[in-house]
Amino acid sequence: MYMSDVMTVGVSLAGLPALSVPAGDSDGLPVGVQLIAQRKNDALLFSLAKSMESHND
């Protein structure tokens, strides 16, 4: 289980806000992007995710 999320653990341990956003597809497979912000900057992440979602529709 740990190896499947090894790239995200450091961010969580650092206490940084992060979220994963769908970013289209490549060769028929879905691609996602993890967005990371500075501490207490959650609003920036939600704003960016909303913008990305509207561009990918």
Phi and psi restraints in degrees (range 20) as a CNS / XPLOR table:
assign (resid 1 and name C) (resid 2 and name N)
       (resid 2 and name CA) (resid 2 and name C) 1.0 -58.8 20.0 2
assign (resid 2 and name N) (resid 2 and name CA)
       (resid 2 and name C) (resid 3 and name N) 1.0 -40.1 20.0 2
assign (resid 2 and name C) (resid 3 and name N)
       (resid 3 and name CA) (resid 3 and name C) 1.0 -65.2 20.0 2
assign (resid 3 and name N) (resid 3 and name CA)
       (resid 3 and name C) (resid 4 and name N) 1.0 -23.5 20.0 2
assign (resid 3 and name C) (resid 4 and name N)
       (resid 4 and name CA) (resid 4 and name C) 1.0 -76.0 20.0 2
assign (resid 4 and name N) (resid 4 and name CA)
       (resid 4 and name C) (resid 5 and name N) 1.0 -19.3 20.0 2
assign (resid 4 and name C) (resid 5 and name N)
       (resid 5 and name CA) (resid 5 and name C) 1.0 -126.1 20.0 2
assign (resid 5 and name N) (resid 5 and name CA)
       (resid 5 and name C) (resid 6 and name N) 1.0 22.2 20.0 2
assign (resid 5 and name C) (resid 6 and name N)
       (resid 6 and name CA) (resid 6 and name C) 1.0 -58.9 20.0 2
assign (resid 6 and name N) (resid 6 and name CA)
       (resid 6 and name C) (resid 7 and name N) 1.0 -29.3 20.0 2
assign (resid 6 and name C) (resid 7 and name N)
       (resid 7 and name CA) (resid 7 and name C) 1.0 -79.5 20.0 2
assign (resid 7 and name N) (resid 7 and name CA)
       (resid 7 and name C) (resid 8 and name N) 1.0 -10.1 20.0 2
assign (resid 7 and name C) (resid 8 and name N)
       (resid 8 and name CA) (resid 8 and name C) 1.0 -107.9 20.0 2
assign (resid 8 and name N) (resid 8 and name CA)
       (resid 8 and name C) (resid 9 and name N) 1.0 -14.1 20.0 2
assign (resid 8 and name C) (resid 9 and name N)
       (resid 9 and name CA) (resid 9 and name C) 1.0 -64.1 20.0 2
assign (resid 9 and name N) (resid 9 and name CA)
       (resid 9 and name C) (resid 10 and name N) 1.0 -42.3 20.0 2
assign (resid 9 and name C) (resid 10 and name N)
       (resid 10 and name CA) (resid 10 and name C) 1.0 -58.3 20.0 2
assign (resid 10 and name N) (resid 10 and name CA)
       (resid 10 and name C) (resid 11 and name N) 1.0 -40.8 20.0 2
assign (resid 10 and name C) (resid 11 and name N)
       (resid 11 and name CA) (resid 11 and name C) 1.0 -63.3 20.0 2
assign (resid 11 and name N) (resid 11 and name CA)
       (resid 11 and name C) (resid 12 and name N) 1.0 -44.4 20.0 2
assign (resid 11 and name C) (resid 12 and name N)
       (resid 12 and name CA) (resid 12 and name C) 1.0 -64.0 20.0 2
assign (resid 12 and name N) (resid 12 and name CA)
       (resid 12 and name C) (resid 13 and name N) 1.0 -43.3 20.0 2
assign (resid 12 and name C) (resid 13 and name N)
       (resid 13 and name CA) (resid 13 and name C) 1.0 -64.2 20.0 2
assign (resid 13 and name N) (resid 13 and name CA)
       (resid 13 and name C) (resid 14 and name N) 1.0 -31.0 20.0 2
assign (resid 13 and name C) (resid 14 and name N)
       (resid 14 and name CA) (resid 14 and name C) 1.0 -78.0 20.0 2
assign (resid 14 and name N) (resid 14 and name CA)
       (resid 14 and name C) (resid 15 and name N) 1.0 -9.2 20.0 2
assign (resid 14 and name C) (resid 15 and name N)
       (resid 15 and name CA) (resid 15 and name C) 1.0 76.2 20.0 2
assign (resid 15 and name N) (resid 15 and name CA)
       (resid 15 and name C) (resid 16 and name N) 1.0 23.5 20.0 2
assign (resid 15 and name C) (resid 16 and name N)
       (resid 16 and name CA) (resid 16 and name C) 1.0 -91.4 20.0 2
assign (resid 16 and name N) (resid 16 and name CA)
       (resid 16 and name C) (resid 17 and name N) 1.0 143.0 20.0 2
assign (resid 16 and name C) (resid 17 and name N)
       (resid 17 and name CA) (resid 17 and name C) 1.0 -72.9 20.0 2
assign (resid 17 and name N) (resid 17 and name CA)
       (resid 17 and name C) (resid 18 and name N) 1.0 139.0 20.0 2
assign (resid 17 and name C) (resid 18 and name N)
       (resid 18 and name CA) (resid 18 and name C) 1.0 -151.9 20.0 2
assign (resid 18 and name N) (resid 18 and name CA)
       (resid 18 and name C) (resid 19 and name N) 1.0 152.6 20.0 2
assign (resid 18 and name C) (resid 19 and name N)
       (resid 19 and name CA) (resid 19 and name C) 1.0 -151.4 20.0 2
assign (resid 19 and name N) (resid 19 and name CA)
       (resid 19 and name C) (resid 20 and name N) 1.0 159.9 20.0 2
assign (resid 19 and name C) (resid 20 and name N)
       (resid 20 and name CA) (resid 20 and name C) 1.0 -108.0 20.0 2
assign (resid 20 and name N) (resid 20 and name CA)
       (resid 20 and name C) (resid 21 and name N) 1.0 135.6 20.0 2
assign (resid 20 and name C) (resid 21 and name N)
       (resid 21 and name CA) (resid 21 and name C) 1.0 -128.2 20.0 2
assign (resid 21 and name N) (resid 21 and name CA)
       (resid 21 and name C) (resid 22 and name N) 1.0 135.1 20.0 2
assign (resid 21 and name C) (resid 22 and name N)
       (resid 22 and name CA) (resid 22 and name C) 1.0 -61.7 20.0 2
assign (resid 22 and name N) (resid 22 and name CA)
       (resid 22 and name C) (resid 23 and name N) 1.0 139.4 20.0 2
assign (resid 22 and name C) (resid 23 and name N)
       (resid 23 and name CA) (resid 23 and name C) 1.0 -130.2 20.0 2
assign (resid 23 and name N) (resid 23 and name CA)
       (resid 23 and name C) (resid 24 and name N) 1.0 33.5 20.0 2
assign (resid 23 and name C) (resid 24 and name N)
       (resid 24 and name CA) (resid 24 and name C) 1.0 97.8 20.0 2
assign (resid 24 and name N) (resid 24 and name CA)
       (resid 24 and name C) (resid 25 and name N) 1.0 -151.3 20.0 2
assign (resid 24 and name C) (resid 25 and name N)
       (resid 25 and name CA) (resid 25 and name C) 1.0 -145.9 20.0 2
assign (resid 25 and name N) (resid 25 and name CA)
       (resid 25 and name C) (resid 26 and name N) 1.0 160.9 20.0 2
assign (resid 25 and name C) (resid 26 and name N)
       (resid 26 and name CA) (resid 26 and name C) 1.0 -137.5 20.0 2
assign (resid 26 and name N) (resid 26 and name CA)
       (resid 26 and name C) (resid 27 and name N) 1.0 122.3 20.0 2
assign (resid 26 and name C) (resid 27 and name N)
       (resid 27 and name CA) (resid 27 and name C) 1.0 53.8 20.0 2
assign (resid 27 and name N) (resid 27 and name CA)
       (resid 27 and name C) (resid 28 and name N) 1.0 37.9 20.0 2
assign (resid 27 and name C) (resid 28 and name N)
       (resid 28 and name CA) (resid 28 and name C) 1.0 80.2 20.0 2
assign (resid 28 and name N) (resid 28 and name CA)
       (resid 28 and name C) (resid 29 and name N) 1.0 2.8 20.0 2
assign (resid 28 and name C) (resid 29 and name N)
       (resid 29 and name CA) (resid 29 and name C) 1.0 -110.0 20.0 2
assign (resid 29 and name N) (resid 29 and name CA)
       (resid 29 and name C) (resid 30 and name N) 1.0 142.5 20.0 2
assign (resid 29 and name C) (resid 30 and name N)
       (resid 30 and name CA) (resid 30 and name C) 1.0 -69.8 20.0 2
assign (resid 30 and name N) (resid 30 and name CA)
       (resid 30 and name C) (resid 31 and name N) 1.0 144.9 20.0 2
assign (resid 30 and name C) (resid 31 and name N)
       (resid 31 and name CA) (resid 31 and name C) 1.0 -122.4 20.0 2
assign (resid 31 and name N) (resid 31 and name CA)
       (resid 31 and name C) (resid 32 and name N) 1.0 138.4 20.0 2
assign (resid 31 and name C) (resid 32 and name N)
       (resid 32 and name CA) (resid 32 and name C) 1.0 -125.9 20.0 2
assign (resid 32 and name N) (resid 32 and name CA)
       (resid 32 and name C) (resid 33 and name N) 1.0 160.0 20.0 2
assign (resid 32 and name C) (resid 33 and name N)
       (resid 33 and name CA) (resid 33 and name C) 1.0 -127.6 20.0 2
assign (resid 33 and name N) (resid 33 and name CA)
       (resid 33 and name C) (resid 34 and name N) 1.0 135.2 20.0 2
assign (resid 33 and name C) (resid 34 and name N)
       (resid 34 and name CA) (resid 34 and name C) 1.0 -96.1 20.0 2
assign (resid 34 and name N) (resid 34 and name CA)
       (resid 34 and name C) (resid 35 and name N) 1.0 123.9 20.0 2
assign (resid 34 and name C) (resid 35 and name N)
       (resid 35 and name CA) (resid 35 and name C) 1.0 -100.8 20.0 2
assign (resid 35 and name N) (resid 35 and name CA)
       (resid 35 and name C) (resid 36 and name N) 1.0 135.9 20.0 2
assign (resid 35 and name C) (resid 36 and name N)
       (resid 36 and name CA) (resid 36 and name C) 1.0 -130.3 20.0 2
assign (resid 36 and name N) (resid 36 and name CA)
       (resid 36 and name C) (resid 37 and name N) 1.0 136.6 20.0 2
assign (resid 36 and name C) (resid 37 and name N)
       (resid 37 and name CA) (resid 37 and name C) 1.0 -125.2 20.0 2
assign (resid 37 and name N) (resid 37 and name CA)
       (resid 37 and name C) (resid 38 and name N) 1.0 172.9 20.0 2
assign (resid 37 and name C) (resid 38 and name N)
       (resid 38 and name CA) (resid 38 and name C) 1.0 -69.9 20.0 2
assign (resid 38 and name N) (resid 38 and name CA)
       (resid 38 and name C) (resid 39 and name N) 1.0 162.3 20.0 2
assign (resid 38 and name C) (resid 39 and name N)
       (resid 39 and name CA) (resid 39 and name C) 1.0 -54.3 20.0 2
assign (resid 39 and name N) (resid 39 and name CA)
       (resid 39 and name C) (resid 40 and name N) 1.0 142.5 20.0 2
assign (resid 39 and name C) (resid 40 and name N)
       (resid 40 and name CA) (resid 40 and name C) 1.0 60.5 20.0 2
assign (resid 40 and name N) (resid 40 and name CA)
       (resid 40 and name C) (resid 41 and name N) 1.0 26.2 20.0 2
assign (resid 40 and name C) (resid 41 and name N)
       (resid 41 and name CA) (resid 41 and name C) 1.0 -117.6 20.0 2
assign (resid 41 and name N) (resid 41 and name CA)
       (resid 41 and name C) (resid 42 and name N) 1.0 36.0 20.0 2
assign (resid 41 and name C) (resid 42 and name N)
       (resid 42 and name CA) (resid 42 and name C) 1.0 -58.5 20.0 2
assign (resid 42 and name N) (resid 42 and name CA)
       (resid 42 and name C) (resid 43 and name N) 1.0 -39.3 20.0 2
assign (resid 42 and name C) (resid 43 and name N)
       (resid 43 and name CA) (resid 43 and name C) 1.0 -58.8 20.0 2
assign (resid 43 and name N) (resid 43 and name CA)
       (resid 43 and name C) (resid 44 and name N) 1.0 -37.4 20.0 2
assign (resid 43 and name C) (resid 44 and name N)
       (resid 44 and name CA) (resid 44 and name C) 1.0 -61.7 20.0 2
assign (resid 44 and name N) (resid 44 and name CA)
       (resid 44 and name C) (resid 45 and name N) 1.0 -42.6 20.0 2
assign (resid 44 and name C) (resid 45 and name N)
       (resid 45 and name CA) (resid 45 and name C) 1.0 -61.5 20.0 2
assign (resid 45 and name N) (resid 45 and name CA)
       (resid 45 and name C) (resid 46 and name N) 1.0 -46.2 20.0 2
assign (resid 45 and name C) (resid 46 and name N)
       (resid 46 and name CA) (resid 46 and name C) 1.0 -63.6 20.0 2
assign (resid 46 and name N) (resid 46 and name CA)
       (resid 46 and name C) (resid 47 and name N) 1.0 -39.3 20.0 2
assign (resid 46 and name C) (resid 47 and name N)
       (resid 47 and name CA) (resid 47 and name C) 1.0 -64.2 20.0 2
assign (resid 47 and name N) (resid 47 and name CA)
       (resid 47 and name C) (resid 48 and name N) 1.0 -44.8 20.0 2
assign (resid 47 and name C) (resid 48 and name N)
       (resid 48 and name CA) (resid 48 and name C) 1.0 -65.7 20.0 2
assign (resid 48 and name N) (resid 48 and name CA)
       (resid 48 and name C) (resid 49 and name N) 1.0 -41.6 20.0 2
assign (resid 48 and name C) (resid 49 and name N)
       (resid 49 and name CA) (resid 49 and name C) 1.0 -62.9 20.0 2
assign (resid 49 and name N) (resid 49 and name CA)
       (resid 49 and name C) (resid 50 and name N) 1.0 -41.1 20.0 2
assign (resid 49 and name C) (resid 50 and name N)
       (resid 50 and name CA) (resid 50 and name C) 1.0 -63.1 20.0 2
assign (resid 50 and name N) (resid 50 and name CA)
       (resid 50 and name C) (resid 51 and name N) 1.0 -42.2 20.0 2
assign (resid 50 and name C) (resid 51 and name N)
       (resid 51 and name CA) (resid 51 and name C) 1.0 -63.3 20.0 2
assign (resid 51 and name N) (resid 51 and name CA)
       (resid 51 and name C) (resid 52 and name N) 1.0 -44.1 20.0 2
assign (resid 51 and name C) (resid 52 and name N)
       (resid 52 and name CA) (resid 52 and name C) 1.0 -63.3 20.0 2
assign (resid 52 and name N) (resid 52 and name CA)
       (resid 52 and name C) (resid 53 and name N) 1.0 -40.6 20.0 2
assign (resid 52 and name C) (resid 53 and name N)
       (resid 53 and name CA) (resid 53 and name C) 1.0 -62.2 20.0 2
assign (resid 53 and name N) (resid 53 and name CA)
       (resid 53 and name C) (resid 54 and name N) 1.0 -41.9 20.0 2
assign (resid 53 and name C) (resid 54 and name N)
       (resid 54 and name CA) (resid 54 and name C) 1.0 -68.9 20.0 2
assign (resid 54 and name N) (resid 54 and name CA)
       (resid 54 and name C) (resid 55 and name N) 1.0 -27.8 20.0 2
assign (resid 54 and name C) (resid 55 and name N)
       (resid 55 and name CA) (resid 55 and name C) 1.0 -81.2 20.0 2
assign (resid 55 and name N) (resid 55 and name CA)
       (resid 55 and name C) (resid 56 and name N) 1.0 -22.9 20.0 2
assign (resid 55 and name C) (resid 56 and name N)
       (resid 56 and name CA) (resid 56 and name C) 1.0 -93.0 20.0 2
assign (resid 56 and name N) (resid 56 and name CA)
       (resid 56 and name C) (resid 57 and name N) 1.0 -5.3 20.0 2
